[in-house]
Amino acid sequence: MEQDSSIPKIHQSWKKVLYNELNSQYFKDLNIFLLKEKKHHTIFPAVENIFSAFNKTTFEQVKVVIIGQDPYHGDNQAHGLSFSVPEGIKLPPSLKNIFKEINVDLGKGIPESGNLERWADQGVLLLNATLTVKAHEAGSHQKKGWEPFTDAVIKNLSDGKENLIFLLWGRFAQKKASLIDADKHHILEAAHPSPFSAYNGFFGCNHFSKTNEILSSLGLPAIEW
């Protein structure tokens, strides 16, 4: 799949863990689907950024996992990290609410930049369940093959590591709890940070301070949120 592919290279640490998925028939079918889509439509994020979450945070580095659903479908927003936008892009509503919660929880100022690469560099895997989307069509690449792949990511993290912290915001992310061994890992659940649900349990969840408390108890550095 290296030639004539709409799926870029993934970091070697993930390639080893996900070997069976990357060589599966469903993944080959997904690549064929993306090649066809790319001929007729604009796809977000740009092809080289599809695996940004994995290339920014290696398997060994992962300490925290934040699960989103789809990439942003607006122009210039998606760059391969859930909830994140590139430098200079207006903060989407959910991300604005995440920053508001961090402000109240940890007393940090609200940044102008919505680029969360600095989180990824510290071991926060910003994982969307679906890694691509057709421009301006939310959810358009759901059920095309990404979900079994990203489910396998979660399952391999659960099986292969210990004491990860999974932040599951909203019902969609919370359904992924069945893939996680709760005896080995820490699962924090809250409402989704979108404007429709943030006041129903996201605000006041204190997930950012709780995450750092868990990391501290494990002798690991806190995340600079």
C-alpha positions in Angstrom: 0.0 0.0 0.0 3.0 2.3 -0.2 2.3 3.2 -3.8 -0.9 4.8 -5.1 -2.1 5.3 -1.6 -4.2 7.9 0.2 -2.9 6.7 3.5 0.5 8.1 4.6 3.2 6.4 6.6 2.6 5.8 10.3 5.3 5.9 13.0 7.3 2.7 13.3 6.2 2.1 16.9 2.5 2.0 15.7 3.3 0.0 12.6 4.5 -2.9 14.8 1.5 -2.8 17.1 -1.0 -2.4 14.3 0.6 -4.7 11.8 -2.5 -7.0 11.4 -4.8 -4.0 10.9 -2.5 -2.2 8.4 -2.4 -5.5 6.3 -6.0 -6.4 6.7 -8.5 -6.6 3.8 -10.7 -3.9 5.4 -7.8 -1.5 5.5 -7.0 -2.1 1.9 -10.7 -1.5 1.1 -10.5 1.7 3.1 -7.5 2.9 1.0 -9.4 2.2 -2.2 -12.4 4.2 -0.9 -10.1 7.1 0.0 -8.4 7.1 -3.4 -11.8 7.3 -5.1 -13.0 10.1 -2.7 -9.8 12.1 -3.3 -10.4 12.0 -7.1 -13.8 13.7 -6.8 -13.8 15.6 -3.5 -11.7 17.5 -1.0 -10.8 15.4 2.0 -9.8 16.7 5.5 -7.3 16.6 7.0 -4.7 16.8 4.2 -3.3 13.3 3.4 0.0 13.9 5.1 -1.8 14.8 8.3 -4.1 11.8 8.6 -1.8 10.0 11.0 -0.6 13.1 12.9 -1.9 11.8 16.2 0.3 8.7 15.8 3.3 10.5 14.4 3.3 13.1 17.2 2.8 10.6 20.0 4.5 7.3 19.7 3.0 4.1 21.2 5.7 4.2 23.9 5.0 7.9 24.8 1.2 7.6 25.3 0.1 8.5 28.9 -3.3 10.0 28.2 -5.9 9.3 25.5 -8.6 11.7 24.5 -11.2 10.3 22.0 -13.1 12.4 19.5 -15.5 11.3 16.8 -14.6 12.9 13.5 -12.2 15.5 12.1 -13.5 19.0 11.7 -15.1 19.4 8.2 -14.5 23.1 7.8 -11.7 24.6 5.7 -8.3 24.6 7.3 -9.5 23.2 10.6 -8.5 19.5 10.7 -4.9 18.6 11.0 -5.0 15.0 12.4 -5.4 15.7 16.2 -8.8 15.4 17.8 -10.2 18.8 19.0 -7.1 20.6 17.7 -6.8 23.2 15.0 -3.7 24.7 13.4 -2.2 28.0 14.4 -4.2 31.0 13.4 -7.5 29.2 13.0 -10.5 30.4 15.1 -11.2 28.2 18.1 -14.1 25.8 17.5 -16.8 25.9 20.2 -15.9 22.5 21.8 -12.2 23.5 22.0 -13.2 26.9 23.5 -15.1 25.0 26.2 -12.2 22.7 26.8 -10.0 25.8 27.5 -12.7 27.3 29.7 -12.7 24.1 31.8 -8.9 24.2 32.1 -9.1 27.8 33.1 -11.5 27.1 36.0 -9.9 23.7 36.9 -6.2 24.8 36.8 -6.3 28.6 36.8 -4.6 28.7 33.4 -5.3 31.5 30.9 -7.2 30.7 27.8 -4.7 30.5 24.9 -5.3 32.2 21.5 -4.0 29.2 19.7 -6.0 26.0 19.4 -3.0 23.9 18.2 -2.8 21.0 20.7 0.5 19.6 19.3 2.1 20.6 22.7 -0.3 18.1 24.4 0.6 15.4 21.9 4.3 16.0 22.5 3.7 15.3 26.2 2.1 11.9 25.6 -1.6 12.9 25.0 -2.9 10.8 22.1 -5.6 12.9 20.4 -7.5 10.2 18.7 -10.5 10.6 16.4 -12.6 7.4 15.8 -12.8 8.3 12.1 -9.6 9.8 10.7 -10.9 11.5 7.5 -14.0 13.4 6.4 -15.3 14.9 3.1 -15.1 18.7 3.1 -18.2 20.3 4.6 -20.0 17.0 5.2 -19.9 15.9 8.9 -19.6 12.2 9.4 -19.2 11.4 5.7 -16.4 8.9 6.2 -18.0 7.0 9.1 -18.4 3.2 8.7 -15.9 3.1 5.8 -13.2 1.2 7.8 -11.7 3.7 10.2 -13.7 2.5 13.2 -12.3 -1.0 13.4 -8.8 0.5 13.0 -9.2 3.0 15.8 -10.9 0.4 18.0 -7.8 -1.7 17.5 -5.7 1.2 18.5 -7.6 1.5 21.8 -7.6 -2.3 22.4 -3.8 -2.5 21.7 -3.2 0.4 24.1 -5.3 -1.3 26.8 -3.6 -4.7 26.3 0.0 -3.5 25.8 0.3 -0.7 28.4 -0.7 0.0 32.0 -2.0 3.0 33.9 -3.1 5.0 30.9 -5.7 7.7 31.5 -8.7 7.6 29.1 -10.8 10.8 28.9 -14.1 9.8 27.5 -16.3 12.8 26.8 -19.9 12.2 25.6 -21.8 9.0 24.8 -19.9 8.2 21.7 -16.5 8.1 23.4 -17.9 6.4 26.5 -19.0 3.4 24.3 -15.3 2.8 23.8 -14.9 1.9 27.5 -15.8 -1.7 26.6 -12.4 -1.9 24.8 -10.4 -0.8 27.9 -9.4 -2.9 30.8 -10.5 -0.9 33.7 -8.4 -2.9 36.1 -5.3 -1.8 34.4 -6.2 1.8 33.4 -8.0 4.9 34.6 -11.2 5.9 32.9 -12.6 9.4 33.4 -16.0 10.1 31.9 -17.9 13.4 31.4 -20.3 15.1 29.0 -19.0 16.2 25.6 -17.6 19.8 25.6 -19.8 20.9 22.7 -22.1 23.9 23.5 -25.1 21.5 23.5 -23.8 19.4 26.4 -21.0 21.1 28.2 -23.3 22.5 30.9 -24.6 19.0 31.5 -21.4 17.6 33.1 -18.4 18.7 31.1 -17.9 22.0 33.0 -16.8 21.1 36.5 -15.5 17.6 35.6 -12.0 18.6 36.6 -10.5 16.0 34.3 -7.3 18.0 33.8 -6.4 18.3 37.5 -7.6 14.7 38.0 -5.3 13.5 35.2 -2.3 15.3 36.7 -3.1 13.9 40.1 -3.1 10.4 38.7 0.2 11.0 36.8 1.8 12.4 40.0 0.7 9.3 42.0 2.5 7.2 39.3 5.7 9.3 39.6 5.1 10.7 36.1 5.3 14.4 35.0 2.1 16.3 34.9 0.7 17.5 31.6 1.1 21.2 30.9 -2.4 21.8 29.7 
